[in-house]
């Protein structure tokens, strides 16, 4: 499951449509490689200006907004494959660009990878990546009971 936390000043992402557009672009990063849309959880967390410090300094009123994106990846790990990491970060940049860079904001992104074995949804262990069971989850856009596929059946 990709879990995205977006820490932002209250002056950014102020409308439901601005949040929906960014959430849709982030979700498409994952659905484009076959992950179920419901895996992607995004929280917008407004941080009042007086509670935000970068480099030990509070950003002065009227300065460029600073947005911090923190993503936790659980479903698929890519850290050990430099080409996949680079491709992923290019997809992330393309998804975020219209929402931060093109608006003149400062931003930072980091991605953590949580061990897959420490993850369940509704008490279910998610099926393997690109398995028939995961395809079913994508089709239904929700978790359902599934059976482990016999070796060599994929």
Long-range contacts (C-beta under 8 A, 24 or more apart in sequence): 1-39, 1-40, 1-41, 1-72, 1-74, 1-75, 1-119, 1-121, 1-126, 2-26, 2-29, 2-30, 2-35, 2-39, 2-40, 2-41, 2-71, 2-72, 2-73, 2-74, 2-75, 3-41, 3-42, 3-43, 3-71, 3-72, 3-74, 4-40, 4-41, 4-42, 4-43, 4-69, 4-70, 4-71, 5-43, 5-45, 5-69, 5-70, 5-71, 6-42, 6-43, 6-44, 6-45, 6-67, 6-68, 6-69, 6-70, 7-45, 7-47, 7-52, 7-67, 7-68, 7-69, 7-70, 8-44, 8-45, 8-46, 8-47, 8-65, 8-67, 8-68, 9-46, 9-47, 9-48, 9-49, 9-52, 9-65, 9-66, 9-67, 10-46, 10-47, 10-48, 10-49, 11-65, 12-65, 12-67, 12-103, 12-105, 13-44, 13-46, 13-99, 18-99, 19-44, 21-98, 21-99, 22-96, 22-99, 25-95, 25-96, 25-98, 25-99, 26-95, 26-96, 28-95, 29-88, 29-91, 29-92, 29-95, 30-75, 31-138, 32-91, 33-76, 34-129, 34-130, 34-134, 34-135, 34-138, 35-75, 35-76, 35-129, 35-134, 35-138, 36-134, 36-137, 36-138, 36-141, 37-138, 37-141, 38-137, 38-141, 38-142, 38-143, 39-75, 39-126, 54-106, 64-104, 64-105, 64-106, 65-105, 65-106, 66-105, 66-106, 66-107, 66-108, 67-100, 67-105, 67-106, 67-107, 67-108, 68-107, 68-108, 69-96, 69-107, 69-108, 69-109, 69-110, 70-109, 70-110, 70-112, 71-109, 71-110, 71-111, 71-112, 72-111, 72-112, 72-113, 72-114, 73-111, 73-112, 73-113, 73-114, 74-113, 74-114, 74-115, 74-116, 74-118, 74-119, 75-116, 75-119, 75-126, 75-129, 76-129, 77-113, 77-116, 78-113, 79-113
